[in-house]
């Protein structure tokens, strides 16, 4: 079971109807994309401790989950703010590159950074709240009440199960290599990770082919039944 799933199944709001949590999530997302800075700041101040309390998540662990998204956010903002142009008046700060161009921070882009960053982090906080308080079984009940197509729900369940199969295969191969002392030094560690990646990739290709065959057969049978009716 994933870490987030474990918290979701043991949170303090498991008895709260999933529709109420979904409505709250939609409201939080509306605030996140509203662009109204005081409301966004209030959302961040209120939802972080509330999520940690409801989901029983340690604050440091919760904050750590923002580490990897923050790397992509910073890289995206850097490519958004820094640019090249020929007119120096467009830049807030710039230095000449070559004889006709400048590289620096665009004025228009710099003004949009804070609203974009606030939207992203507020959306992340809202999504973490929803993911940590709604177990997968409740989420499927919610999708059913929202009248999502049956085929889409089946694909969601299959993808969810396939992720667990990948995780189990990864842990099995890693533990097997560990028992063979494949991680005792740096050189053997690199070789072990290479073998693990190769074995896992081949295994996933085979599992994917079997899954495609099963789905093709199932949809073909469903099509025949519909045609007979």
Kinemage of the C-alpha trace (Angstrom):
@kinemage 1
@onewidth
@group {chain A} dominant
@subgroup {mainchain}
@vectorlist {calphas} color= white
{ca unk a 1} P 0.000 0.000 0.000
{ca unk a 2} L 1.241 3.478 -0.860
{ca unk a 3} L 2.011 5.912 1.947
{ca unk a 4} L -0.815 8.257 0.966
{ca unk a 5} L -3.252 5.329 0.745
{ca unk a 6} L -2.288 4.206 4.242
{ca unk a 7} L -3.060 7.647 5.640
{ca unk a 8} L -6.259 7.903 3.569
{ca unk a 9} L -7.666 4.656 4.985
{ca unk a 10} L -6.860 5.668 8.572
{ca unk a 11} L -7.764 9.368 8.598
{ca unk a 12} L -10.179 10.934 11.093
{ca unk a 13} L -12.745 11.740 8.390
{ca unk a 14} L -13.400 8.217 7.105
{ca unk a 15} L -17.001 8.455 8.364
{ca unk a 16} L -17.626 11.802 6.625
{ca unk a 17} L -19.623 11.337 3.390
{ca unk a 18} L -17.349 11.456 0.376
{ca unk a 19} L -19.663 13.928 -1.379
{ca unk a 20} L -19.085 16.473 1.395
{ca unk a 21} L -15.322 16.083 1.052
{ca unk a 22} L -15.594 16.431 -2.721
{ca unk a 23} L -17.629 19.638 -2.407
{ca unk a 24} L -15.017 21.032 -0.011
{ca unk a 25} L -12.285 20.054 -2.471
{ca unk a 26} L -14.055 21.845 -5.325
{ca unk a 27} L -14.430 24.935 -3.139
{ca unk a 28} L -10.718 24.824 -2.285
{ca unk a 29} L -9.811 24.526 -5.962
{ca unk a 30} L -12.025 27.518 -6.793
{ca unk a 31} L -10.150 29.539 -4.162
{ca unk a 32} L -6.827 28.257 -5.509
{ca unk a 33} L -7.561 29.510 -9.023
{ca unk a 34} L -9.392 32.654 -7.962
{ca unk a 35} L -6.244 34.800 -7.946
{ca unk a 36} L -7.450 36.497 -4.740
{ca unk a 37} L -4.243 36.536 -2.693
{ca unk a 38} L -5.711 36.954 0.843
{ca unk a 39} L -7.991 33.930 0.348
{ca unk a 40} L -5.106 31.873 -1.042
{ca unk a 41} L -2.897 32.756 1.941
{ca unk a 42} L -5.753 31.869 4.310
{ca unk a 43} L -6.182 28.532 2.514
{ca unk a 44} L -2.505 27.695 2.937
{ca unk a 45} L -2.459 28.707 6.609
{ca unk a 46} L -5.636 26.792 7.454
{ca unk a 47} L -5.390 23.651 5.313
{ca unk a 48} L -1.833 22.569 6.091
{ca unk a 49} L -2.372 21.992 9.855
{ca unk a 50} L -5.948 20.782 9.251
{ca unk a 51} L -4.775 18.173 6.732
{ca unk a 52} L -1.988 16.998 9.042
{ca unk a 53} L -4.467 16.652 11.915
{ca unk a 54} L -7.209 14.878 9.942
{ca unk a 55} L -4.862 12.530 8.089
{ca unk a 56} L -2.589 11.986 11.131
{ca unk a 57} L 0.436 12.976 9.055
{ca unk a 58} L 3.577 14.352 10.745
{ca unk a 59} L 4.131 17.947 9.682
{ca unk a 60} L 7.713 17.339 8.508
{ca unk a 61} L 6.636 14.367 6.376
{ca unk a 62} L 3.818 16.431 4.882
{ca unk a 63} L 6.171 19.296 4.045
{ca unk a 64} L 8.626 16.797 2.564
{ca unk a 65} L 6.023 15.784 -0.019
{ca unk a 66} L 6.403 19.235 -1.569
{ca unk a 67} L 10.118 18.738 -2.185
{ca unk a 68} L 9.922 17.039 -5.582
{ca unk a 69} L 7.086 19.179 -7.003
{ca unk a 70} L 9.007 22.276 -5.906
{ca unk a 71} L 11.964 21.279 -8.088
{ca unk a 72} L 9.758 21.180 -11.191
{ca unk a 73} L 7.973 24.370 -10.158
{ca unk a 74} L 11.261 26.260 -9.750
{ca unk a 75} L 12.557 24.991 -13.093
{ca unk a 76} L 9.299 25.960 -14.805
{ca unk a 77} L 9.314 29.415 -13.245
{ca unk a 78} L 12.956 29.925 -14.242
{ca unk a 79} L 12.200 29.129 -17.889
{ca unk a 80} L 9.111 31.346 -17.674
{ca unk a 81} L 10.868 34.386 -16.162
{ca unk a 82} L 14.272 34.317 -17.860
{ca unk a 83} L 14.236 34.906 -21.569
{ca unk a 84} L 16.073 36.432 -24.510
{ca unk a 85} L 15.024 39.512 -26.440
{ca unk a 86} L 16.274 42.385 -28.532
{ca unk a 87} L 14.576 45.245 -26.668
{ca unk a 88} L 16.190 46.017 -23.300
{ca unk a 89} L 13.121 47.980 -22.121
{ca unk a 90} L 11.124 44.728 -21.861
{ca unk a 91} L 13.433 43.461 -19.123
{ca unk a 92} L 13.418 44.154 -15.422
{ca unk a 93} L 17.048 43.070 -15.222
{ca unk a 94} L 19.178 42.106 -18.210
{ca unk a 95} L 22.671 41.903 -19.568
{ca unk a 96} L 23.718 42.058 -23.223
{ca unk a 97} L 24.326 38.866 -25.152
{ca unk a 98} L 26.122 39.356 -28.423
{ca unk a 99} L 25.675 42.606 -30.292
{ca unk a 100} L 21.872 42.821 -30.607
{ca unk a 101} L 20.275 40.805 -27.832
{ca unk a 102} L 19.690 40.730 -24.086
{ca unk a 103} L 19.140 37.956 -21.588
{ca unk a 104} L 17.340 38.594 -18.323
{ca unk a 105} L 14.041 38.806 -16.445
{ca unk a 106} L 10.985 39.962 -18.382
{ca unk a 107} L 8.897 42.591 -16.568
{ca unk a 108} L 5.574 41.035 -17.580
{ca unk a 109} L 6.702 37.542 -16.539
{ca unk a 110} L 8.042 38.733 -13.182
{ca unk a 111} L 4.643 40.200 -12.292
{ca unk a 112} L 2.900 36.883 -12.999
{ca unk a 113} L 5.247 34.649 -10.995
{ca unk a 114} L 3.619 35.151 -7.583
{ca unk a 115} L 0.020 34.517 -8.764
{ca unk a 116} L 1.103 31.391 -10.658
{ca unk a 117} L 3.129 30.009 -7.748
{ca unk a 118} L 0.270 30.656 -5.318
{ca unk a 119} L -2.178 28.856 -7.607
{ca unk a 120} L 0.130 25.863 -7.926
{ca unk a 121} L 0.825 25.467 -4.214
{ca unk a 122} L -2.791 26.081 -3.207
{ca unk a 123} L -3.876 23.449 -5.731
{ca unk a 124} L -1.288 21.016 -4.362
{ca unk a 125} L -2.440 21.609 -0.783
{ca unk a 126} L -6.076 21.108 -1.821
{ca unk a 127} L -5.267 17.940 -3.771
{ca unk a 128} L -3.227 16.516 -0.893
{ca unk a 129} L -6.183 17.152 1.392
{ca unk a 130} L -8.510 15.268 -0.940
{ca unk a 131} L -6.082 12.394 -1.526
{ca unk a 132} L -5.327 11.999 2.197
{ca unk a 133} L -8.967 12.015 3.310
{ca unk a 134} L -10.633 9.997 0.526
{ca unk a 135} L -9.645 6.306 0.262
{ca unk a 136} L -9.705 4.686 -3.149
{ca unk a 137} L -12.918 2.739 -2.460
{ca unk a 138} L -14.731 5.966 -1.496
{ca unk a 139} L -13.296 7.651 -4.582
{ca unk a 140} L -14.789 4.954 -6.803
{ca unk a 141} L -18.163 5.398 -5.073
{ca unk a 142} L -17.881 9.115 -5.768
{ca unk a 143} L -17.110 8.495 -9.451
{ca unk a 144} L -20.135 6.194 -9.634
{ca unk a 145} L -22.380 8.864 -8.129
{ca unk a 146} L -20.989 11.347 -10.647
{ca unk a 147} L -22.055 8.882 -13.387
{ca unk a 148} L -18.641 8.407 -14.920
{ca unk a 149} L -18.666 5.876 -17.783
{ca unk a 150} L -18.188 2.281 -16.627
{ca unk a 151} L -15.310 1.758 -19.035
{ca unk a 152} L -13.460 4.740 -17.568
{ca unk a 153} L -13.953 3.440 -14.032
{ca unk a 154} L -12.669 0.027 -15.063
{ca unk a 155} L -9.577 1.614 -16.586
{ca unk a 156} L -8.960 3.580 -13.382
{ca unk a 157} L -9.158 0.392 -11.309
{ca unk a 158} L -6.865 -1.452 -13.724
{ca unk a 159} L -4.289 1.336 -13.672
{ca unk a 160} L -4.451 1.471 -9.879
{ca unk a 161} L -3.880 -2.285 -9.635
{ca unk a 162} L -1.150 -2.168 -12.288
{ca unk a 163} L 0.762 0.424 -10.254
{ca unk a 164} L 0.727 -1.947 -7.270
{ca unk a 165} L 1.928 -4.798 -9.469
{ca unk a 166} L 4.836 -2.650 -10.642
{ca unk a 167} L 5.657 -1.732 -7.051
{ca unk a 168} L 5.561 -5.384 -5.925
{ca unk a 169} L 7.791 -6.434 -8.819
{ca unk a 170} L 10.245 -3.642 -8.028
{ca unk a 171} L 10.456 -4.559 -4.332
{ca unk a 172} L 10.814 -8.277 -5.124
{ca unk a 173} L 13.680 -7.716 -7.573
{ca unk a 174} L 15.376 -5.231 -5.252
{ca unk a 175} L 15.186 -7.588 -2.267
{ca unk a 176} L 16.499 -10.462 -4.392
{ca unk a 177} L 19.501 -8.411 -5.481
{ca unk a 178} L 20.039 -7.281 -1.911
{ca unk a 179} L 20.166 -10.901 -0.707
{ca unk a 180} L 22.849 -11.542 -3.328
{ca unk a 181} L 24.949 -8.671 -1.867
{ca unk a 182} L 24.545 -6.596 -5.019
{ca unk a 183} L 24.647 -3.269 -3.140
{ca unk a 184} L 27.850 -3.741 -1.133
{ca unk a 185} L 29.840 -1.070 -3.001
{ca unk a 186} L 29.310 1.699 -5.514
{ca unk a 187} L 30.297 -0.302 -8.606
{ca unk a 188} L 28.068 -3.264 -7.749
{ca unk a 189} L 25.238 -0.867 -6.832
{ca unk a 190} L 25.299 0.714 -10.299
{ca unk a 191} L 25.292 -2.731 -11.921
{ca unk a 192} L 22.475 -3.885 -9.650
{ca unk a 193} L 20.277 -0.910 -10.467
{ca unk a 194} L 20.940 -1.510 -14.163
{ca unk a 195} L 19.887 -5.158 -13.864
{ca unk a 196} L 16.846 -4.135 -11.844
{ca unk a 197} L 15.752 -1.574 -14.451
{ca unk a 198} L 16.277 -4.049 -17.315
{ca unk a 199} L 14.430 -6.901 -15.577
{ca unk a 200} L 11.572 -4.654 -14.489
{ca unk a 201} L 11.198 -3.172 -17.992
{ca unk a 202} L 11.051 -6.612 -19.639
{ca unk a 203} L 8.613 -7.841 -16.984
{ca unk a 204} L 6.351 -4.818 -17.489
{ca unk a 205} L 6.306 -5.336 -21.258
{ca unk a 206} L 5.197 -8.940 -20.777
{ca unk a 207} L 2.560 -7.980 -18.173
{ca unk a 208} L 1.306 -5.186 -20.400
{ca unk a 209} L 0.896 -7.552 -23.336
{ca unk a 210} L -1.075 -10.020 -21.201
{ca unk a 211} L -3.245 -7.188 -19.898
{ca unk a 212} L -3.924 -5.958 -23.446
{ca unk a 213} L -4.948 -9.484 -24.506
{ca unk a 214} L -7.333 -9.801 -21.554
{ca unk a 215} L -8.897 -6.373 -22.221
{ca unk a 216} L -9.244 -7.100 -25.949
{ca unk a 217} L -11.020 -10.376 -25.211
{ca unk a 218} L -13.270 -8.773 -22.607
{ca unk a 219} L -14.320 -5.862 -24.833
{ca unk a 220} L -14.890 -8.251 -27.742
{ca unk a 221} L -17.216 -10.361 -25.578
{ca unk a 222} L -19.022 -7.243 -24.365
{ca unk a 223} L -19.481 -6.105 -27.960
{ca unk a 224} L -20.949 -9.459 -28.948
{ca unk a 225} L -23.394 -9.380 -26.025
{ca unk a 226} L -24.527 -5.852 -26.954
{ca unk a 227} L -25.036 -6.859 -30.580
{ca unk a 228} L -27.122 -9.883 -29.553
{ca unk a 229} L -29.319 -7.689 -27.346
